[in-house]
Amino acid sequence: MKTITLNNGVEMPAVGYGVWQIAPEACERYVSEALAAGYRSIDTAQAYYNEEGVGNALRKSGIPREKLFVTTKVWISNAGDEKAARSIDESLRRLQTDYIDLLLVHQPFGDYYGTYRAMEKACKAGKVRAIGLSNFYDARFVDLAENMEVKPAIVQLETHVFCQQAKMRELVKPYGTRIMAWSPLARGMNGLFGNGTLQAIADRHGKDIAQICLKFLTDEGIAVIPQSTRKERMASNLAIGDFELTDEERGMIRSMDGGKPLAADFNDPALAKFLLDYDRQFNPGK
Ligand SMILES: NC(=O)c1ccc[n+]([C@@H]2O[C@H](COP(=O)([O-])OP(=O)(O)OC[C@H]3O[C@@H](n4cnc5c(N)ncnc54)[C@H](OP(=O)(O)O)[C@@H]3O)[C@@H](O)[C@H]2O)c1
């Protein structure tokens, strides 16, 4: 399976399985199916409330721990040195593991400097192998990357054919940070699965649109964490190693980039206000 080498030498599978919005009670089953389909990298978060289901599936799989790659994220309500440190121990307990492979600051709100410091300490203590960010853009990303000792290994961003993150890809280079695409299939938005250009490329290769999208992103050096609750799609989303896109096809897909996220613009103050209000109401850390 194709891997990406992070800026601290850790190897990460280029394709992982995401579990956002998978109910806690269903998570164990879907992650077990994903592991059976061949996934070895799982992306969860404290705020998904399903770390325990991920942990159950990993433990019961019998797959040696070193062959697995587990990503989780510290939520806003756990921000700050002490709360983040406690939440990391709690994530380890829920995930039923001695270490997290990749730990991210989930959203750029609250005391995320304190959170990142706690993550650096967890890294030094051997509880975490690599740390990074999620939804940090532009000046916020640069400020943190410049100021912290451990440079973010990953920044997880909404990335798909309609939002290819050209600017962020350049901006993260000096820090050796890699991009991990959330919603790599754009959750089907913008008519992705009915897109004529993508369908024509897919037909040429005997593949489907999802495979073309995932192949394109991983070829660009971007990690992807598609989600599906259907076994056949779990498998097909992983089966992208047996064909090559042509330069012309890559050019056609590059020209689809609208340069703007479709789901969430983290530079938008209205989104920040909405998410902070939401967090105060449903604060999962308290
Ligand atoms: N860091 C963050 O803030 C953040 C935000 C959002 C997401 N994420 C992570 O990114 C992961 C993936 O993102 P996402 O779940 O939003 O979106 P996604 O992976 O782009 O799309 C998932 C949707 O596409 C469908 N799908 C999957 N494979 C398909 C295929 N081969 N053909 C047709 N439809 C297909 C799925 O439906 P079926 O289940 O019916 O197949 C599901 O509705 C999440 O699970 C989460 O781990 C992170």
PDBQT file of the ligand as one rigid body, heavy atoms in Angstrom, charges set to zero:
ROOT
HETATM    1  N1  LIG A 301     -10.965  17.449  10.248  1.00  0.00    +0.000 N 
HETATM    2  C1  LIG A 301     -12.206  17.758   9.993  1.00  0.00    +0.000 C 
HETATM    3  O1  LIG A 301     -12.720  18.816  10.403  1.00  0.00    +0.000 OA
HETATM    4  C2  LIG A 301     -13.033  16.823   9.165  1.00  0.00    +0.000 A 
HETATM    5  C3  LIG A 301     -14.233  17.254   8.608  1.00  0.00    +0.000 A 
HETATM    6  C4  LIG A 301     -14.963  16.367   7.840  1.00  0.00    +0.000 A 
HETATM    7  C5  LIG A 301     -14.498  15.057   7.627  1.00  0.00    +0.000 A 
HETATM    8  N2  LIG A 301     -13.334  14.660   8.201  1.00  0.00    +0.000 N 
HETATM    9  C6  LIG A 301     -12.810  13.282   7.999  1.00  0.00    +0.000 C 
HETATM   10  O2  LIG A 301     -12.823  12.960   6.625  1.00  0.00    +0.000 OA
HETATM   11  C7  LIG A 301     -13.552  11.749   6.420  1.00  0.00    +0.000 C 
HETATM   12  C8  LIG A 301     -14.191  11.709   5.047  1.00  0.00    +0.000 C 
HETATM   13  O3  LIG A 301     -14.976  12.856   4.825  1.00  0.00    +0.000 OA
HETATM   14  P1  LIG A 301     -16.562  12.828   4.615  1.00  0.00    +0.000 P 
HETATM   15  O4  LIG A 301     -17.098  11.623   5.272  1.00  0.00    +0.000 OA
HETATM   16  O5  LIG A 301     -17.076  14.150   5.004  1.00  0.00    +0.000 OA
HETATM   17  O6  LIG A 301     -16.755  12.777   3.062  1.00  0.00    +0.000 OA
HETATM   18  P2  LIG A 301     -16.273  11.907   1.791  1.00  0.00    +0.000 P 
HETATM   19  O7  LIG A 301     -15.377  10.804   2.186  1.00  0.00    +0.000 OA
HETATM   20  O8  LIG A 301     -15.828  12.890   0.783  1.00  0.00    +0.000 OA
HETATM   21  O9  LIG A 301     -17.665  11.350   1.255  1.00  0.00    +0.000 OA
HETATM   22  C9  LIG A 301     -18.401  10.402   1.952  1.00  0.00    +0.000 C 
HETATM   23  C10 LIG A 301     -19.713  10.205   1.197  1.00  0.00    +0.000 C 
HETATM   24  O10 LIG A 301     -19.447   9.698  -0.103  1.00  0.00    +0.000 OA
HETATM   25  C11 LIG A 301     -20.144   8.459  -0.299  1.00  0.00    +0.000 C 
HETATM   26  N3  LIG A 301     -19.207   7.564  -1.000  1.00  0.00    +0.000 N 
HETATM   27  C12 LIG A 301     -18.059   7.034  -0.514  1.00  0.00    +0.000 A 
HETATM   28  N4  LIG A 301     -17.445   6.285  -1.440  1.00  0.00    +0.000 NA
HETATM   29  C13 LIG A 301     -18.230   6.341  -2.558  1.00  0.00    +0.000 A 
HETATM   30  C14 LIG A 301     -18.126   5.763  -3.831  1.00  0.00    +0.000 A 
HETATM   31  N5  LIG A 301     -17.096   4.978  -4.157  1.00  0.00    +0.000 N 
HETATM   32  N6  LIG A 301     -19.114   6.033  -4.730  1.00  0.00    +0.000 NA
HETATM   33  C15 LIG A 301     -20.163   6.816  -4.394  1.00  0.00    +0.000 A 
HETATM   34  N7  LIG A 301     -20.312   7.393  -3.184  1.00  0.00    +0.000 NA
HETATM   35  C16 LIG A 301     -19.340   7.156  -2.263  1.00  0.00    +0.000 A 
HETATM   36  C17 LIG A 301     -20.508   7.955   1.066  1.00  0.00    +0.000 C 
HETATM   37  O11 LIG A 301     -21.757   7.300   1.045  1.00  0.00    +0.000 OA
HETATM   38  P3  LIG A 301     -21.897   5.722   1.413  1.00  0.00    +0.000 P 
HETATM   39  O12 LIG A 301     -21.571   5.580   2.865  1.00  0.00    +0.000 OA
HETATM   40  O13 LIG A 301     -23.333   5.442   1.090  1.00  0.00    +0.000 OA
HETATM   41  O14 LIG A 301     -20.948   4.975   0.517  1.00  0.00    +0.000 OA
HETATM   42  C18 LIG A 301     -20.629   9.258   1.878  1.00  0.00    +0.000 C 
HETATM   43  O15 LIG A 301     -21.941   9.784   1.748  1.00  0.00    +0.000 OA
HETATM   44  C19 LIG A 301     -14.553  11.753   7.601  1.00  0.00    +0.000 C 
HETATM   45  O16 LIG A 301     -15.136  10.499   7.838  1.00  0.00    +0.000 OA
HETATM   46  C20 LIG A 301     -13.669  12.230   8.720  1.00  0.00    +0.000 C 
HETATM   47  O17 LIG A 301     -12.875  11.167   9.198  1.00  0.00    +0.000 OA
HETATM   48  C21 LIG A 301     -12.591  15.523   8.943  1.00  0.00    +0.000 A 
ENDROOT
TORSDOF 0
